[in-house]
Amino acid sequence: MKRIMILIALSTMVTLCLIQDSQAQRASRVNVREIIRQLETDTDRFKPSLDSALDDSQLNGTKAEDEINEYVKRFEDATDRLRGRAEDRESAPGVAREVLTRARYINTFMRSHRLSARAVADWATVRNDLNRLAIAYNIRWRW
């Protein structure tokens, strides 16, 4: 009788753990999709502020301007791929890492050039989203 009670208690604990894990995975997927949605919204705000800042700077019309615009385009493409994977309910740590790596190039550019306060603030918001993304995918990340 004592063995039966122990087995019932153990099976109940295992079942509860499995239910909690399933709920955590569902919450994690929802959380990741929300982070990606916010990242895209904030990136859409950052891009025109960067364009405006570049137009008002000595970088206007230079190769550096072309390069940063290309970095931003590749970053957006990677973010789109990540969103697609998240919408398909697929885990995509490799794509998330690509998004972060592409963002690192933009971050280096932003730190190396004096641009408008608006562009800097908009990038800081995007960086915050990226930090949340790294945490959601359990990726060790440093800028």
Order of alpha helices (4+ residues) and beta strands (2+ residues): alpha-alpha-alpha-alpha
